[in-house]
Amino acid sequence: MFPAAPEGTPAALAGRLERGWQYLQFDDHRNAEREFAAALNQQPSFHPGVTAMAYLAMARGNDKDAASRFESALQVDATYVPALVGRGQALLELERDGEALASFEAALAADPSLTDLQSRVEVLRFRATQDMLQRAKSAADAQRWDVAKAAYLQALAASPDSAFLYRELAAVEQKAGQTVDALAHYRRAVELDPSDARSLAALGTILEGQGDVLGSLGYYERARALDPNEVPEGVLARVRARAALAKMPVEYRTIPAKAGITRGDLAAILGIRLEALVARARPRQVIITDVRGHWAQQWITAVVRAGVMDTLPNYQFQPDEPVRRGDAALIVSRLLTLIASAKPEQAKKWRDARLAVADVSPSHLSYPAVSAAAAAGVMPLVDGSFELLREVSGADAFEIAVRLETLARP
């Protein structure tokens, strides 16, 4: 690129520069050097002359000397485009592509009309990005997280709008335990590419680990809608259950840890976990006098209307009374009856069963319910016994609900 002299340069000086450049175009290095040297003898700080000598050094194959001379010219005028372009060319020959790219980009910033240079810059950016990606991948494979992160950041400097690079950077940060940075970069990836299911799923994973169940669920659902393979159905079901639990009263959330549950607890478990099954029952008119203001009032009302649980003759539900296995067996048998109405063939398994129960004789009032609950696998016997009077724990109650859910599933 011709090192044009700035306005106001003496004509004799500019003339020597132009004549020297013409000689250089014809590979007449000796006369070109004579003219350039004469110009510099006349004015040693004449940066177009220094630049011209740098181009001459390149023509002679001395790229290292050329790069040094271009640097000298740029110390006089850091935005001198011919020196910026020439330095980039010399650095390319020296296989210093990253520095060459920076020099070309500076030239373009100073003179955007250099369209030919733009295509070269794009190629260099691509090559630089590919090289940095390879280094980043190798470092990540070796679990050298800091090195991998630095390489991805370099790649992003060349391609700042790449959703892919932000996602790969975030993945490295996630593995390195840098979750704050990982969250920020996954979110940036999604901003740039809203269809990036992998980043959405990763955001869900991080937020779930931080206990933000509702935030996690939102990202998981978006990711699965785009690509079901990114979020298994089991993961989504688990987080949905946790999100639903998070919305429940604190009394409900503490049930699993209880050694013994109450009637109100059981009504809430059944009303929530088996809502669809309870809704199948024909509702009945009921009066309940002792549950107003109780945290489980809405579910108590639902299961009593469905006939799954009863009030006493005085219309009291007694929500704080403990639940024993004999009580639970009767309630389970009623739910099994609801299931049987939709699955009569499957219901034969428990309806026709007459199990031998060590501590409950066939003449006992609770035997039909106990036999059905045990035969259905909802409340298994323990060493052949049922233990009618043992209190039902919170964990036991949820297991009962899960087994009933499984039986009721279409």
N, C-alpha and C positions, 0 to 999 in steps of 0.2 A: 504494500500500500504506500503510495507516494507520500513522503513526509513533507507536506506542504508547509511553507514558511508562513508565519503569522503576518497579519497586516502590519505595515510599517517597517518591515524588514528592508534594509538597503538593497537596491536593485542588484548591485554587484554580488552581494552575498547570496541572494535568491537565485541569481543566474548560475553561480557555481553549483548550487544544490541541484538545479534542474539539469545542467549539463552532466553532472556526475550520475544522476539517476538514469539519464538516457544511455550513458556508457554501460551502466549496470544491466540495463535491459538487453543489451547486446553481448553480455558476458565479458565485457572489456573491464575486468576487475582493476587492472593497473591504473588506467585513466580515471576510472570512477573513484578510486582511492585518492588519486592526486587532487581531484576537484573537491572531494569531501574534506580532505585534510587542509586544503587551502582555506576553505570556509571556516574551519575550526581554528586555524591559526589566526584568522582575522577576528573571530569571536569565539573563544573557548566554551562559553556557556550556551552556545547556539544549539538548542536541543533538537531541532530538525536535522542538523548536521550529525549530532550524536546518534540519532535514530537511523540516519542513512548509513552510517558506518556499521551499525548493528545489522542492518539488512545485508550489507556487503559481507559481514562475517558469516551470516547464514548461508549466503551464496557460496562461500568457500568451504562450507561444511563444519564451521566452528560454532555450533549452536550454544555451547556453554558461554563463550565469549559474547555471542550475540545477546543472550539473555541478560548478561551483566550490563552491556551497553544500553539495552532498552530500559533497564532499571535506572541507570544514570539519567537518561532523558526524562523519565517519569518523576525523578526527584525535583526536576525543574518545573514540570507541568504534569501533575498527576492525572489530568484528564485528556492528555494529548493522545488522540485516537490512533494515529499511525504507530505510536510506540506501544500502546495497549494491544493492538492487533498483532504487531510483530512479536511482542513478548509472548503472547499466547501461542503463536506458531513455533517459536523457539522452544517453549516449554513442552509442547506436544512432541517435538523431536526428541526431547530429553525424557519422554515418558512420564512427565509430571502433569498428568491429565487434569487433576483437580485444580491445580494452580492455573493451568491454561484456561480452564473453564471460567475461573474467576476473572481472569484478564479479559477474555472475550465478553463476558457479561458487563464488565465495566465499560468496555468500548461501546457496546450496544446502549448502555444507559446514557453515555455521552452523545451518541449519534444513532438514534433509532432507525435511521434510513438505511442502515447497513443490512439489507434483507438477506444477502448471501451469507453473511455471518450468522444470522439467526438460525438457519438450518444447521450450521455446524455446531452451534451451541446446543440445539436440541439433541443432536446425535451424541454429543459429549455428555449431556445430562443423562441420557439413557444409559450410556456405557458406564458412567460413574455410579448411577443407581444400581445397575446390575452387579458391578464389582462390590459395592457396599452391601448389597443384599446377600451375596455369596459369603462375604466376611461375617455378616450378622448371623446367617444361618449356621455357619461353621462354629461360631462362638456359642450360639444357643445350644447346639448339639453337645458341645463340651461343657455346658452349664456355666459358661463364663458370662454371666448376665450383664455385668458392667460393660464389657467389650461389645456384646451384642447390642445393648441399648445405645451405646455411642455410635455404632455403625448405622442403626436405624435412624437416629437423629440426623446424622450426616445425609442419609438418603432423603430424608424429609426436607432438608434444607434445599435440595435440588428439585424435589417434587412435593411442594407443600400442600397440594390438594389431593393427595393420594389416600383414599380410604384404606386401601390395602396396607400401606406402610404404617398408618396409625394403628390398625388392628394387630399387625405383627409386633409392633413396638409394645403395645398394651399386653400382648400375650407373654412377652419376655418379662415385663414388669410384674405381671400377675404371678408368674413362676418364681420370681425373685422376692415375692412378698411385698412388693411396693404397690399396694392396692389403691392408694389415693391417686397415684400417677396413672395406674392401669384404668381406673374408672374414667378419669378425664380423657384419656386417649381413646378408649372404646367409644365414649360418647361422641368424641370428635369424628371417629370413623362413621358412626351412624348419621351424624349431621351431613357428612359428605355423601354417604350412600345409605339412604333409608332402607334399602333392601338387603343390607348386610346382616343376614340371619345369624352368622357366627358371632359377630360382635354383640348382637342383642342377647344371644344365649349366654355369652360370657358375662355380660352385665347382670343378667339374672343370677348367675352362679355367685358372683361376688356379693351382690346385695343379699342373697339368701344367707351366705356365710356371715354377713354382718348383722343378721337378724331383721333386716328390712323385708319382711315377707310380702307385703303388698306391692312394694316397688319391684321386688324380684318377680312376682307373678305377672306384672304388666309386661316386663321384658320377655319372660318365657313365652307368654301367649303370642306376642308379636313375632318372636323367632319361629315358633312352631307353625304359625299361619303362613310364614314364608317358606320354611323348609322343615317338615316334620322330623327329619333325621337329626336335626340339631338339638331337639329337646324331646327325649323319650316320653311317651304317655305317662309312664309311672312317675317320672319326675314332676310333670305338670300336675298330676293327681295329688301327689304328696304336698306340693306347695299350695295348691288350692285348698286342701284340707287344713293346712296350717294357717292360711289366710282367713278361712272361715272361722277357725278356732280363735284367731286373734280378735275377731269381731264379737266373740261371745262374752257374756258376763264373766268376771273374774271367778265367781263361784263355780262356773262350769269348767273353766280352765284348770281348776285345782282338783277336780274329781279324780283324775287318774292316780293321784298320789294318796288317796284316802284308803285307810285300812277297812273302813266300813262305810257304805253309802246310805243315803236317806231315800225316802220315797220321792221327794222332790228331785233329788239328783237323778234317779232312774227315769222319772218322767221326762226330764230334760234330755237325757241321752237318747231315749226312744223317740221323742218328738223331733229331735234334730237329725239324728243319724238315720232314722226310719220314717222320715216325713212322708215319703211317697207311699209306703206300705200302710201307715196309719190312715192316710187320706182315702184308702180304698174302702174302709169300713163305713157302713151306713151310720151317719151321726145320730146321736140320741140327745134328747133334752136333759140337761143336768143342772143341778144346783150344788155349788161348792161354797162353803161359808168361811173357810179359814185360809185362803191363799191370796187374798187381796194384798198387793204390795210385795208378795214373795217374788224373788228374782226369777223363778221358773214358772210363774203363773200361766203364761201363754201355752207352754208345753204340757203343763198339768191339765189344763182345760182341754187341750187337743186329745190327749190319750184317754181321758175320762169320757169324752164325747164319743170316741171310737170304741169304747167298751174294752179297751186294753187293760186299763186299771180302773178300780172302783173307789167310790167314797163309802164311808160308813153309813149306817142307817140315819145318823143325825146330820148327814150331808157334809161331814168333815173329811178332808183328805189326809190330814195329819202328815204334812210334807216333811217334817223333821224326824219321823219315826224311822228306825233302821230297817233295811231290807235283808231278809234271810233267804237262803237258797230255796226254801219251800215256797216263799212268796214269789220269787223270781220265776220258778218253774210254772206257776199258774199263768203269769203274765206272758211267758214265752209260749205256752201252749195256745194262748189266744192269738198271738201273732202268727204261729204256725197254721192256725185255722185260716187266717187271711191269705197266707201264702198258698195254702192248699186249694183255695178257690180258683187260683190262676194256674196252678200246677198239680192237678189231681193225681197224675201218675207218679210224680215225684213224692207226693204226700203219703203214698202207701208205705213208704219206708218207715215213717213214724206213727202213722195212724193205726196201722195193723200190728205194730210191735207190742210185745208183752215181755219186757225185759225182766230178768231176775235182778232185783236190787236188794243188797244185803240188809240195809237198814230201813227199807220201805216195803211193806208187804202189799200184795195185790188188793187186800181189803182196805188199805189206808185211803183216806179221802184224797190225798195228794198223789196217789200212785199213777192215775192216768196222765196227769200233767208231767210228773217226773219221768215216766216211761217215754212219753213223746219228746220231751226236751233232750233226754239222753240219746234216744234212738236217732234223732235228727242231727246229733253231733253238736248241738248248741250248748248243752251243759253236760259234758261227759261225766261218767262215774269215776270216782277215785278209789282204786282197789276194790271195785264192786259196790262201793257205798255212794250215797248221794249227799249225806250230811244236811238234812233239812234245816237244821237250826243254825248252821254256820252263816255268819254275816257275809254279804257279797262285797268284795273290795271294788274300788274304782277301776282297777285294771281288769278285774273279772267282768265287770259290767260292760266295759267297752269291747272286750272279746266277744261277749254274748251278742252285742249289737252288730259287730263285724260279721259274725257267723250268720246271723239272720239276714243281713244285707246280701251276703253271698247266695243264700238260698232264694231270696226274693228276686235276685237279678234275672232279667229276661234271658 
